């Protein structure tokens, strides 16, 4: 199974993945200084869960992979060995190359949209800025635009492309994700 967690900045995408990394035994793929991902051992199965991207900074995941064209080959490589979870603001807003490439996986590829309210996203963005010493006020317009764009893509991906779309409750995402992974074991 491949899970693409989607949401705007501050929706909790990176926090979900960090929780999985922190909760379960894992090994770093690549180097400690520059991980390309993580291999998580889940206690109920011998199928590993691969995380694509680094989580060394506050904003982790696929947003740190450059060039963008490297993202899908990594996902595909790890999907041959187990489950994959990935996220990033850049891979949240469109169907694009990743969506088209994922079609071969059918319903074993989940577009998981976080339902985090916009005001919560903006509060988290403000807190993140303050934590790094940036006290400038947040201009909500960019986040509002991306939020609406991501919400608008839900119906398009589900109805036009006939893909598996799930709404991920932002208040209990881990149990939902683990439930999806249990489907395949």
N, C-alpha and C positions, 0 to 999 in steps of 0.2 A: 504494500500500500504506500502511496505517496500523498502527503498532506501539505498543501500550500496554504499557510495561514495568511490571511489578507486583512488589511485595515490601514487606516491612515496613521500618521505620526501620533504617538501617544496612546494608541489603541491597546497596546499590551503584547504585541507580536513577539518582541525580543524577550520580554519578561516570561512568557509562557515557555519558550525554548530554554531559557536559563533555568527555570524551575525544573524542567526535565533533566537537564545536565546536572544540576545540583542534587537532585533526588536519587538518581540511579548511578550505579557504577558506570564509568565511561573511560574511554581512552581518546587522546587527542590524535587527530589525523593530520599529518604534515609535521610542522615543528611547534614546540611550545611557544616560541616567539611569534610565529605566524601560522596558526592553525588554518587548515582548509575545511575542517569540520570535526565532528565528534562521532564516536561509535558508542552508543548507549546499550548496556545490557539490561533488558527488562526481566524481572524475576519469574514471570510465568511462561516464558517462551525461549527457545534457542534462536529465534529470529532477531537479529540486532536491529536497532533503530539508529539510522544515520542522520545527523544534523549537518546541513550544508551551510558553510560560512563560519566566520570567527565570532566569538563573543567576548573578546578582550576589551571592547569599548562599550559605552552605554548603548549605542545604536549598533546592533550586531547583524548577523545574517548575511543575506545576499547583497545588501547595499555596499558591503566592503569588497565584493569580488569585481575586479576589473581585469580585462574588459568584460562587459555584460555577457558577451558570447560564451564565456567560460562557465556560466551558471548551469545551463542545461546538460552539458557533458558530465559535469560532476553529479548532478541529480541522477542521470541515467546510469553512471558507473556504480553509484551506491545502491540504486534500485535493483541491480543484478545480484546484490549481496544481502538485501533485507529491506526493511521499511525505510522510508525517507520522510523527513519533515524539513520544510524550508520556509523562510519568510523574508520580507523586506519591503520597504515602501515602493521601491522600483518595480517589484514583481506583484504589486497589489492592484495596480490601476488599469491594467488592460489584459486582454486575452493573448494577443501577440504570438511571438515565436514559441514561448514556453507553453501556452495553451495549445497551439497547433501540434507541437512536439509531443505533448502529453496525451493526445488522443488515442495512441496505441494502448494505453493503460485502461481505457474505459472508466468504469465506476471504481476501479482501484486507485484512481487519482481523484482526490477531494479538493475542491476549491472551498476552503473553510473561512467564511467571512465573520470577523468579530463584530458583535453588535454593541460595541462600546459607544455610549452616548457622546455626542460632539463636545459637550461641556466638560466631560471627564477627560477626553483627549486633550483639550486645551489646558486644563488644570495640570495634567501630567507634563505637558510640554513646558509650561511655566516652571514647574518644580525642577525639571531636568536642567533648565537654563540656570536657575538660581543655584543649583548644586555645583555647577561649574563656574560660578561667579559672574554670570551674565544677568544683570538686573534690568535689562531693557524690556519694555512691555512687549508682549507677544502680539503680532498683528494676526488676527484670526482669519483674515480673508483667504490666504493660501490654504490653510488647513480646512476651512469650510468648503472651498472649491474641490480639494482632493477627496474630502469626505463624501460629498455629493456624487462625484465622479465614480468612486468605488461602489457606493450604494447602487448607482445606475448600472454598473456592470453586472450585478447579480442576476437580474432578469435576462440580460443579453447572453450571459454564459450558460444559464440554465435553459432558456427557451430557444434562442437562436442556434447555439452550438450543441444543445442537448447533452450537457455535461452534468456531473454530480456536483451540486452546490449544497453546502450545509451552512447553517447559521450557528456560529460558535458563541455560546453565552460567555460574555467576558468575565462574569463573576465565578464561573466554575469550569474553565476551559480544560483543565488537566483531565478531569474525570471523563469528559466527553471524548477527548482525543484518545485516551486509553481504551475507551469503549470501542472506538473505530478500529484500533489496532487489534483488539480482541476478536473482531469479526473475522479476521484472517488466520487466526491460530487454532 
